[in-house]
Amino acid sequence: MTNQPFNSQSLTLGEQMLPEMVGHESADAYHEAAPSHEHHERARPIPRISIQAFCEQPTTAQVVQTASEDRRLAKAHTGIHMGGIYAAIAHFQENPSPNLVILESMLDRNSMLAALDQLSEHCDEGTRVVVIGHSNDVLLYRELLRRGVSEYLVAPITPLYLMESISTLFSDPANEPIGHLIAFVGAKGGAGSSTVCHNTAWVMSRILQNNVVIADLDLPFGTAGLDFNQDPTQGIADALASPERLDEVLLDRLLAKCTDHLSLFAAPSVLDRNFEFDPQSFEWVLDVVRQNVPYVALDVPHLWTPWAKQVLLQADEIVITAMPDLANLRNAKNIVDLLKQNRKNDRQPHLVLNWMSMPKRPEISVKEFGEALDLVPRVAIDFDGETFGMAANNGQMIEELSPKSKAAENFRSLAYALTNKVEPKVEQKSMLAPFLKRFNLRKAGA
């Protein structure tokens, strides 16, 4: 939608908006054509703005409250009031207007437009307005646009749909879409989360041709450098030490290029330094990285600190890697419960079961593990010490060493899921196919 500020003199917007609505008698067509709520899982983080919402119904106020508690609105300051447009008029007669005003109104078309004209007299230049109405009325929609209203939503709405609308308003169309943070974390030390992270990121970059940065957050013991045969002298620790200095130019110097599409933000992997950074430093650094690439794979170590928790909760996607034993199950359940409690508007984490079918080792089955977490495991990777060991020693990825292996297939499947792409189906050809083809040709010629 438009980013035009709200004022009573904005008379040029209506015909610029959604040409597919022209000729329809109601706004139903707009809401049918608009993306469904299911497709708003990737609403972008919203900058530090002030938001004042004036609702008429408790259910709408609850939607705004839920959205304000979401990770994507963590930087915004949100106030919620009851009373609708008239309460907003009274409020802004005494107070300056914020960056965004959200108004719910159950008024008829003429009354709503008259009230908005009155409100515009008290709004500062640059204030944007989102109206939540209860009528699918295309004439009302056009009149709102002509008055500079940025967006019109028809109730009932969901928190995710509201966040997507706000995100669209405050995103600069000239900028590239902000990159997605994918956090890989192990349910227990040694579960193989780093291996899953590196192999999946490699597939995303090489096969799917996406630009990807792997950020190795295990500062003292990170293995990304070893896995990719890289030994950079600088890396992510240098950025965290002075996050305010990090920009696109410095980032390019600190990244180690692995392939045309894959770069490494390496950990120093030394023990003669202290690595105590506050969560704000990680947030600043990752914000800069995600502004420069579409995907950032976060190799999160198995520890629990304020910054590790924040990185996990702020990520766009989360991959939990676990082995099929009781300790992994308990830890994975704790992580999943925390995520469900704090990320109610996000997709569920992706569960990867690793080291499956190890000889002579009792294990929890894939079905039982998934049922205990109320998650369907995304992939289950069988134990293959020879292939994984050889890849690690050679500094290779599984796809490079053994592209036809089941593990390579698993990493491809995970990469497609994380990038919301459909994996192409490979046709299985029978060994008899050439003979059958020749037979059919002879039969056709007969």
Secondary structure, DSSP 8 states (H G I E B T S, - for coil): -------TT--S-GGGS-GGGTT-SSTHHHHHHS--GGG-TT-----S-EEEEEESSHHHHHHHHHHHTSGGGTTSEEEEEESHHHHHHHHHHHS---SEEEEE----HHHHHHHHHHHHTTS-TT-EEEEEES---HHHHHHHHHTT--EEEESS--HHHHHHHHHHHTS-TTS----EEEEEEESSTTS-HHHHHHHHHHHHHHTS---EEEEE--TTT--HHHHTT---S--HHHHHHSGGG--HHHHHHH-EE-SSSEEEE-----SSS-----HHHHHHHHHHHHTT-SEEEEEE-S---HHHHHHHHH-SEEEEEE-SSHHHHHHHHHHHHHHHHH-TTS---EEEEEEET-TT-----HHHHHHHHT---SEEEE--HHHHHHHHHHT--HHHH-TTSHHHHHHHHHHHHHTT----------TTHHHHHHHHHHHHH-
